[in-house]
Amino acid sequence: MAYRGIFHVVLILAFAATAFSTLSPCYYDKVCPEALPTIKRIVEAAVEKEGRMGASLLRLHFHDCFVQGCDASILLDDTSTIDSEKNAIPNNNSVRGFEVIDQIKKEVDKVCKRPVVSCADILAVAARDSVVALGGPTWKVPLGRRDSTTANRTLANNDIPSPFLNLTGLISSFRRQGLNETDLVALSGGHTIGFARCSAFRNRIYNATNIDPDFAKERQRTCPSTGGDSNLAPFDPTPLTFDVKYFSSLLQKRGLLISDQALFNGGSTDGLVKTYSLNFKAFSADFANSMIKMGNINVLTGNKGQIRSNCRRLNN
């Protein structure tokens, strides 16, 4: 009986290792060695043109992975059979960068001479290259994802973490994706770049008690109590630089979103926030590891899914 039990465990571990190893950073080395340099070039140009685009491309990958896995379902437009995730509450009039992904896809397919690079892989690599372009760490992106043939607006509404979640809600949301508290804090550190809309932080700056009063007044100047939903504010004082100012801001009760300040509010993640605020190297290492981990959520490989010719719609 003991032998059988050990045999079953070995089988399970072997299966898990095989599933994880289906992605490889070298996936395109032989079939299209120019793919990754092409993505990097276009991302760098887009970020140089508009610094905010770096955070937008990072966010696209995040919002994609949290809904039925990293499968580029977020890129699909509405059709008679596709209920686009772009229309979900967390994404509508919020996620952006689709035109950059379109440009990357066009150029990559051109240098590869056929559609060989998936839209899902493009999202993963563009996220990494965006972070690097803004001064953040690099990492080897496991590749070989395929693109979904479905989208799920309902899942997008339910599974993308809300900016109004407390720590318990955030931990639960990340745990459902197989991510732990270190992943939660490290990936939230992606807010060291980018901006948020007034509608996402209005409740905090007018009603929260765990907020620096001067910071609240400062944000109220560009985010009125009614109207101005699309007005932007930076997550931290250096929104175009990947650094640790996001975490330093949390220590000062200057987190922009409810979900940001929840990471430093007397809970289990306080210690990690303090560590990251003082140690860019530690934050960078954990961020890179968590990005790789997130990028492996429910990926499609082998014969599953497809390699889209156009990231916005399914192949004929």
Phi, psi and omega per residue, in radians:
M1 nan -0.747 3.139
A2 -1.101 -0.708 -3.139
Y3 -1.077 -0.763 3.135
R4 -1.081 -0.695 3.131
G5 -1.097 -0.758 3.125
I6 -1.120 -0.698 3.133
F7 -1.056 -0.731 3.128
H8 -1.142 -0.702 3.119
V9 -1.099 -0.755 3.122
V10 -1.064 -0.736 3.116
L11 -1.072 -0.774 -3.135
I12 -1.097 -0.788 -3.135
L13 -1.125 -0.693 3.125
A14 -1.116 -0.726 3.113
F15 -1.096 -0.775 -3.140
A16 -1.088 -0.744 -3.136
A17 -1.123 -0.700 3.125
T18 -1.125 -0.748 -3.137
A19 -1.084 -0.710 -3.101
F20 -1.259 -0.597 -3.027
S21 -1.429 0.016 3.110
T22 -1.201 -0.360 3.040
L23 -1.675 2.529 3.139
S24 -2.589 2.407 3.070
P25 -1.059 -0.343 -3.094
C26 -1.665 0.162 -2.969
Y27 -0.935 -0.682 -3.060
Y28 -1.761 0.086 -3.042
D29 -0.989 -0.684 -3.103
K30 -1.686 -0.683 -3.059
V31 -1.322 -0.496 3.109
C32 -2.856 1.403 -3.086
P33 -1.117 -0.317 -3.130
E34 -1.531 -0.042 -3.057
A35 -1.083 -0.956 -3.063
L36 -1.162 -0.753 3.056
P37 -1.039 -0.581 3.117
T38 -1.182 -0.767 3.093
I39 -1.047 -0.811 -3.120
K40 -1.024 -0.788 -3.119
R41 -1.071 -0.759 -3.091
I42 -1.258 -0.685 3.101
V43 -1.101 -0.807 -3.140
E44 -1.046 -0.712 3.120
A45 -1.152 -0.711 -3.128
A46 -1.159 -0.708 -3.136
V47 -1.246 -0.633 3.088
E48 -1.137 -0.655 3.119
K49 -1.203 -0.706 -3.142
E50 -2.550 1.834 -3.069
G51 -0.971 -0.584 -3.114
R52 -1.082 -0.411 -3.073
M53 -1.090 -0.502 3.124
G54 -1.019 -0.846 3.116
A55 -1.149 -0.614 -3.135
S56 -1.122 -0.721 3.136
L57 -1.238 -0.634 3.059
L58 -1.090 -0.753 -3.108
R59 -1.165 -0.615 3.097
L60 -1.021 -0.784 3.136
H61 -1.114 -0.769 3.137
F62 -1.051 -0.883 -3.103
H63 -1.180 -0.476 3.065
D64 -1.221 -0.856 -3.036
C65 -1.138 -0.522 -3.092
F66 -1.373 -0.085 -3.137
V67 -2.127 1.821 -3.119
Q68 0.938 0.420 3.039
G69 1.652 3.052 -3.084
C70 -1.422 1.444 -2.976
D71 -2.327 0.225 3.134
A72 1.102 0.363 3.098
S73 -1.127 -0.448 -3.122
I74 -1.168 -0.330 -3.074
L75 -1.504 -0.233 -3.068
L76 -1.285 2.289 3.072
D77 -1.386 2.849 3.073
D78 -1.104 2.369 2.971
T79 -2.477 -3.044 3.116
S80 -1.146 -0.374 -3.113
T81 -2.015 -0.145 -3.125
I82 -2.003 2.095 3.039
D83 -1.659 1.621 -2.902
S84 -1.030 2.357 3.064
E85 -1.190 -0.293 3.104
K86 -1.088 -0.427 -3.122
N87 -1.604 0.008 3.095
A88 -1.191 2.680 -3.077
I89 -0.957 -0.775 -3.127
P90 -1.213 -0.274 -3.043
N91 -1.901 -0.528 -3.009
N92 -1.075 2.212 -3.104
N93 0.985 0.487 -3.058
S94 -2.373 -1.066 3.114
V95 -1.206 2.569 -3.067
R96 -2.655 3.067 -3.128
G97 1.791 0.090 -3.087
F98 -1.073 -0.628 -3.126
E99 -1.174 -0.594 3.089
V100 -1.152 -0.741 3.094
I101 -1.092 -0.703 3.089
D102 -1.034 -0.775 -3.134
Q103 -1.125 -0.749 3.105
I104 -1.048 -0.823 -3.120
K105 -1.023 -0.782 -3.126
K106 -1.077 -0.810 -3.087
E107 -1.254 -0.676 3.137
V108 -1.148 -0.789 3.117
D109 -1.082 -0.544 3.124
K110 -1.193 -0.822 -3.113
V111 -1.278 -0.478 3.117
C112 -1.508 -0.189 3.114
K113 1.193 0.153 3.066
R114 -3.034 2.867 3.097
P115 -1.297 1.603 -3.115
V116 -1.964 -0.420 -3.127
V117 -1.706 2.187 -3.098
S118 -1.285 2.716 3.060
C119 -1.135 -0.578 3.113
A120 -1.121 -0.719 3.084
D121 -1.191 -0.652 3.092
I122 -1.039 -0.766 3.108
L123 -1.055 -0.754 -3.107
A124 -1.151 -0.763 -3.124
V125 -1.254 -0.701 3.125
A126 -1.090 -0.622 3.091
A127 -1.105 -0.831 3.116
R128 -1.055 -0.831 -3.086
D129 -1.154 -0.526 3.080
S130 -1.164 -0.769 3.113
V131 -1.064 -0.784 3.138
V132 -1.104 -0.721 -3.120
A133 -1.081 -0.435 -3.126
L134 -1.806 0.308 3.009
G135 1.672 0.152 -3.100
G136 -1.595 -3.090 -3.094
P137 -1.295 2.815 3.004
T138 -1.893 2.880 3.058
W139 -2.771 2.766 3.096
K140 -1.448 2.044 -3.095
V141 -1.459 2.066 3.018
P142 -1.093 2.356 -3.011
L143 -2.233 2.851 -3.121
G144 2.120 0.210 3.066
R145 -1.180 2.691 2.979
R146 -2.032 2.881 -3.036
D147 -1.621 2.533 -3.133
S148 -1.240 2.801 3.004
T149 -1.909 0.187 3.133
T150 -2.434 2.847 2.980
A151 -2.341 2.855 -3.083
N152 -2.529 1.630 -3.123
R153 -1.131 -0.629 3.133
T154 -1.097 -0.787 3.092
L155 -1.090 -0.680 3.114
A156 -1.061 -0.719 3.105
N157 -1.139 -0.588 -3.037
N158 -1.608 -0.562 -2.933
D159 -1.806 -0.382 3.066
I160 -1.282 2.161 -3.055
P161 -1.019 2.314 -3.137
S162 -1.364 2.549 3.068
P163 -1.210 -0.081 -3.110
F164 -1.809 0.106 -3.100
L165 -1.301 2.539 2.969
N166 -1.507 -3.097 -3.051
L167 -1.107 -0.725 3.131
T168 -1.042 -0.775 3.119
G169 -1.126 -0.684 3.120
L170 -1.148 -0.784 3.133
I171 -1.052 -0.759 3.122
S172 -1.111 -0.748 -3.130
S173 -1.072 -0.763 -3.139
F174 -1.273 -0.647 -3.139
R175 -1.083 -0.616 3.112
R176 -1.070 -0.402 3.121
Q177 -1.701 0.129 -3.123
G178 1.408 0.342 -3.104
L179 -1.911 2.486 -3.074
N180 -1.763 -2.987 -3.067
E181 -1.179 -0.597 3.072
T182 -1.115 -0.748 3.076
D183 -1.056 -0.736 3.137
L184 -0.998 -0.903 -3.077
V185 -1.215 -0.776 -3.121
A186 -1.094 -0.836 -3.117
L187 -1.207 -0.588 3.040
S188 -1.073 -0.480 3.073
G189 -1.096 -0.193 2.975
G190 -1.035 -0.320 3.072
H191 -1.305 0.084 2.983
T192 -1.216 -0.225 2.998
I193 -2.178 2.593 3.011
G194 1.793 -3.077 -3.019
F195 -2.361 2.807 3.059
A196 -2.194 2.707 3.122
R197 -1.437 2.606 -3.133
C198 -0.906 -0.693 -3.100
S199 -1.080 -0.399 -3.111
A200 -1.463 -0.391 -3.088
F201 -2.178 0.055 -3.127
R202 -1.000 -0.824 -3.100
N203 -1.024 -0.682 -3.128
R204 -1.175 -0.826 -3.020
I205 -1.293 -0.254 3.105
Y206 -1.842 -0.359 -2.992
N207 -2.204 -0.289 -3.053
A208 -1.256 2.630 3.053
T209 -1.793 -0.380 3.136
N210 -1.629 0.921 -3.082
I211 -2.433 2.472 3.062
D212 -1.143 2.148 -3.053
P213 -1.021 -0.677 3.134
D214 -1.158 -0.658 3.098
F215 -1.129 -0.749 3.127
A216 -1.050 -0.788 3.139
K217 -1.112 -0.697 3.130
E218 -1.065 -0.773 -3.124
R219 -1.267 -0.524 3.135
Q220 -1.145 -0.390 -3.135
R221 -1.139 -0.521 -3.136
T222 -1.971 -0.004 3.124
C223 -2.293 1.575 -3.111
P224 -1.185 2.852 -3.117
S225 -1.146 -0.450 3.017
T226 -2.390 2.498 -3.125
G227 1.404 3.050 3.104
G228 1.193 0.491 -3.055
D229 -0.968 -0.568 -3.061
S230 -1.595 -0.017 3.092
N231 -1.083 2.417 -3.032
L232 -1.804 2.634 2.985
A233 -2.465 2.560 -3.123
P234 -1.308 2.609 3.090
F235 -1.198 -0.567 3.116
D236 -2.551 3.091 -3.049
P237 -1.169 -0.266 -3.114
T238 -2.213 1.237 -2.978
P239 -1.236 -0.146 3.129
L240 -1.947 0.254 3.118
T241 -2.300 2.255 3.118
F242 -1.443 1.823 -3.090
D243 -2.534 -2.764 -3.127
V244 -1.913 0.243 -3.118
K245 -1.112 -0.483 3.073
Y246 -1.005 -0.806 -3.115
F247 -1.262 -0.655 3.065
S248 -1.058 -0.653 3.120
S249 -1.124 -0.657 3.126
L250 -1.109 -0.665 3.117
L251 -1.095 -0.472 -3.130
Q252 -1.667 0.193 -3.090
K253 1.044 0.641 -3.141
R254 -1.998 0.491 3.024
G255 -1.193 2.386 -3.043
L256 -1.324 -0.795 -3.115
L257 -1.696 2.744 3.010
I258 -0.988 -0.740 -3.117
S259 -1.211 -0.429 3.051
D260 -1.227 -0.969 -3.075
Q261 -1.160 -0.397 3.104
A262 -1.031 -0.426 -3.134
L263 -1.262 -0.358 3.099
F264 -2.359 1.461 -3.064
N265 -2.671 0.663 3.114
G266 1.483 0.287 -3.089
G267 -1.897 -2.934 -3.012
S268 -1.247 -0.235 -3.109
T269 -1.729 0.003 -3.112
D270 -0.962 -0.788 -3.064
G271 -1.077 -0.713 -3.125
L272 -1.208 -0.656 3.071
V273 -1.054 -0.778 3.109
K274 -1.062 -0.790 -3.138
T275 -1.032 -0.856 -3.127
Y276 -1.121 -0.608 -3.113
S277 -1.101 -0.398 -3.095
L278 -1.891 -0.132 -2.967
N279 -2.464 1.596 -3.139
F280 -1.087 -0.634 -3.125
K281 -1.103 -0.770 3.137
A282 -1.141 -0.763 3.117
F283 -1.077 -0.816 -3.108
S284 -1.044 -0.762 -3.125
A285 -1.122 -0.791 -3.140
D286 -1.199 -0.650 3.120
F287 -1.078 -0.820 3.139
A288 -1.067 -0.794 3.130
N289 -1.086 -0.722 -3.125
S290 -1.237 -0.568 3.068
M291 -1.139 -0.718 3.088
I292 -1.105 -0.769 -3.137
K293 -1.096 -0.807 3.114
M294 -1.105 -0.661 -3.117
G295 -1.166 -0.172 3.118
N296 -1.743 0.101 -3.097
I297 -1.190 2.066 3.004
N298 0.779 0.825 -3.115
V299 -1.300 2.633 3.047
L300 -1.680 2.262 3.128
T301 -2.416 3.113 3.103
G302 1.135 -2.136 -3.132
N303 -1.722 0.077 -3.141
K304 -1.373 2.542 3.111
G305 1.167 -2.628 -3.099
Q306 -2.731 2.968 2.963
I307 -1.807 1.800 -3.068
R308 -1.150 2.493 3.006
S309 -1.415 -0.526 3.082
N310 -2.261 2.114 -3.029
C311 -1.105 -0.346 -3.069
R312 -1.504 -0.231 -3.103
R313 -2.600 2.817 -3.126
L314 -1.285 2.713 3.048
N315 -1.169 2.649 3.108
N316 -1.163 nan nan
